[in-house]
Amino acid sequence: MDQPPMTPIRQKLIVPFAYLKAAVTICCLVGSSCIVHGGGSPRALSARETARELSTTNSFSCHSLAFYNDKLYAAVPAGMLEIEGGSVNRLYQWDKDDSQLQGVWKDTANGLLWVCLYDGNKLANYDGRTWREAKFPKPLHGYISRGDMLTGFRGVSNSRSFWLEGAGRAWRWGGAKSGKWTEESLPSTFHPERWVNRPLKAVMPTNRNVFFVKRGDQDYGWRLALLDDARMKSHPELLQQLEEKIQGDSAWYLESGQWIAVTNNEGKFFAEESAVGNGKGYLRTEKGELFEVIETGISRLKTPGTCEAIAASPTGTLLASFRGLGVFELKEEWQQLLTSPYSNSQRDYEVRLAAQVGCIALAVRPQSQRQLSGANPAHNSTATLVCNPVMWISQGQEWKRVSLPAAE
């Protein structure tokens, strides 16, 4: 049907509206803080809004850290913090009603910063100027359950690619041009009868091979809880049966079209965190041990103490934080870089570590009250007793506690 001709009044109304629509579109494309619910672009809060959002004791409850373009980014319950010079610059939020992120990761291969949102399986990346929404990968078989989302996703990269790991799967990103994800094929031992609770625990991309870590026992959590139960000491036979039944983790890699299980003569272990350094894979266990993974075998490392966090250094070596001792770098031997900024109490902490050239960041948040192996109740007068989540950034050989922004 033909449209009636526009009257002069209608023309006057539509033309300014077109300019306004174009201006809003340009703002959304150029600015990184124009859209609150737009998926890719976050809203950057003012100093006053940031101070108000971070006024609770959990403001620094960080579960993921990454340096990017000389700034530190931290995933906290209120959104993502941008930290510079030891102070919070701003707070980014993608969704005001559900601001928490699954994680924030640096993509070395593509020069990007990635975030994963809890809301609706959403990903976004940042190139230093613009935030862009990225498609969330879809599994070749099965589906991503609500439980998978609660367990979380993790990003990892080497100099060639970026991977997203979670839901028992791993996907390799094809780059900004294609924007496509390729699901990594895994050994048949990684495929249980059901397509949920798949046992992939970690991905470690070294320069030579990509190691895939398999969780040996899907029920190890409650079984370990039984082993730690004091009442089990009066049932030695049952305790021994339970220990024998638990299967440890394993590492695999693909070579010439064949999957190879890395030889492990060190006994059972359960990986909690992974990192790549010195061209090798490293695993931190729930007991605070460190294991080195290379093609010829898995070996237990001699360490200064109980390991609480690991990360790669800017030069490709391994950094590790040891309970009550500080941050060390692994070269030929362990070399201490910084002392611990907090007291080695009986309390259990979740610790995150990140580094860039000339700077190290440490985030600590208390966990439920239970004794951590290697903890010393003696208080170190030069360190802080941590009761609430806190973050530090190194300045030379000293730690500086990250501070909140001043309200305008």
C-alpha positions, -999 to +999 in steps of 0.1 A: +000+000+000+014+035-009+023+057+020+007+091+021+030+120+015+046+136+045+034+169+056+058+197+064+051+193+101+058+155+100+091+162+081+101+186+109+095+160+135+112+131+118+144+147+106+155+158+141+146+124+154+168+108+127+198+129+139+191+120+175+190+083+166+223+086+147+239+104+176+228+077+201+241+050+178+275+067+175+276+071+213+270+034+218+296+024+193+324+048+205+318+050+242+324+021+265+299+033+291+267+041+273+247+009+276+237-007+309+219-038+296+235-039+261+255-070+266+289-059+252+292-024+266+292-017+303+281+013+323+310+031+340+298+044+374+308+078+388+330+081+418+300+087+441+281+057+426+312+035+428+318+045+465+282+037+473+283+003+455+316-007+472+306+004+507+299-032+519+325-054+535+325-076+504+334-048+480+369-064+474+356-100+473+376-108+442+375-142+424+394-132+392+422-107+385+439-096+352+462-068+342+455-051+308+471-020+294+488-011+327+456-013+347+443-040+370+408-054+365+390-074+392+357-093+391+338-085+423+301-089+434+294-053+423+308-058+388+343-052+375+368-028+391+394-009+372+424-001+394+453+021+387+481+033+410+467+014+439+432+031+438+399+021+422+394+043+391+359+032+383+334+003+385+319-012+354+285-029+354+268-047+325+235-053+344+225-033+374+203-061+387+228-089+382+262-072+381+285-101+391+309-116+366+321-152+361+356-139+355+380-114+337+409-127+317+437-113+295+439-127+260+476-125+250+470-138+215+445-112+204+454-083+227+420-083+244+404-083+278+375-108+282+347-109+307+320-136+312+286-124+325+264-146+348+233-133+330+223-155+300+257-170+290+272-137+277+307-128+268+323-095+260+358-084+250+377-051+252+404-039+228+414-008+249+388+014+233+356-005+226+336-032+243+321-058+220+297-086+227+309-121+216+288-151+209+288-177+237+300-211+224+275-239+220+284-275+229+285-300+200+266-325+222+244-321+252+238-287+268+251-262+293+231-266+325+223-241+353+247-261+374+275-255+348+269-218+350+271-219+388+304-238+385+317-212+362+339-207+331+375-198+329+396-181+301+432-190+293+455-180+264+490-185+250+507-165+222+485-181+196+450-186+208+424-180+235+403-207+251+371-207+272+368-237+296+338-247+315+308-272+316+334-300+310+344-286+276+369-263+261+364-240+230+391-222+210+383-187+197+389-181+160+396-144+164+376-112+159+372-118+121+353-150+123+341-147+159+336-184+159+343-210+186+357-244+179+351-271+206+382-291+214+379-328+209+387-348+240+397-384+247+369-409+251+378-411+288+365-375+292+330-386+279+308-401+307+275-418+298+256-386+306+265-353+290+265-333+323+292-332+350+319-339+324+353-343+340+374-316+322+390-296+350+416-273+334+432-264+301+470-255+300+482-243+266+520-244+265+540-234+234+543-270+223+511-287+234+478-281+251+473-302+282+438-311+293+433-320+330+407-346+338+390-347+372+395-383+383+366-385+407+334-365+402+323-372+438+357-364+453+344-334+472+321-352+496+346-381+498+374-358+509+350-343+534+345-378+549+382-383+550+387-351+570+359-360+594+374-368+628+349-395+634+364-416+605+396-422+626+376-447+647+369-467+614+403-473+599+392-501+575+364-479+561+389-450+559+413-471+539+386-483+515+374-448+509+410-436+502+415-464+477+383-457+459+391-420+452+406-415+418+431-387+413+433-363+384+452-369+352+467-348+323+463-356+286+476-341+253+472-348+216+502-358+195+501-371+159+464-377+162+467-398+193+457-390+229+485-396+254+480-397+292+509-380+310+528-405+332+522-398+369+543-416+395+537-390+422+504-404+436+469-389+436+463-352+434+433-329+429+439-298+409+424-265+421+443-240+399+464-242+368+490-219+351+516-221+324+552-209+329+586-218+316+569-236+288+554-261+312+520-266+329+516-262+366+488-274+389+481-262+424+462-288+445+436-284+472+463-294+497+486-265+486+510-287+467+525-279+432+529-303+403+548-297+371+533-312+339+554-319+308+551-345+280+574-369+298+556-369+331+541-352+361+564-343+390+558-329+425+578-297+431+597-289+462+582-256+475+590-231+503+556-238+519+519-243+512+509-228+479+478-206+478+478-192+443+498-194+410+500-172+379+523-166+349+548-138+351+551-112+322+584-129+312+568-164+311+580-178+344+558-191+372+548-170+401+534-185+433+521-171+466+530-193+496+510-191+528+527-168+553+558-164+532+550-142+502+553-143+464+581-163+448+593-167+412+604-201+398+635-200+377+662-226+384+652-222+420+625-204+440+633-167+445+613-146+468+600-113+453+577-101+481+568-110+517+532-118+526+511-088+532+487-106+556+491-127+587+494-165+586+465-172+608+444-204+612+418-190+589+413-203+553+416-179+524+409-179+487+438-161+470+442-147+435+474-136+419+482-116+388+513-098+374+525-074+348+560-059+342+571-043+375+539-050+394+522-078+412+486-079+425+472-101+453+435-105+462+425-123+494+391-132+507+384-153+539+366-186+536+347-206+561+366-213+593+387-244+588+423-251+593+444-249+562+473-273+559+505-253+566+488-224+585+505-210+615+484-194+642+514-172+652+507-136+642+533-117+622+534-081+635+544-067+601+514-082+583+477-076+584+451-100+599+425-103+572+389-105+583+373-090+552+382-093+515+412-071+505+435-064+476+471-053+473+494-040+445+531-041+448+552-009+445+589-019+444+594-043+473+564-031+493+527-038+491+501-010+488+466-018+499+440-009+471+418+020+483+382+029+474+375+061+454+365+092+473+329+103+468+325+134+447 
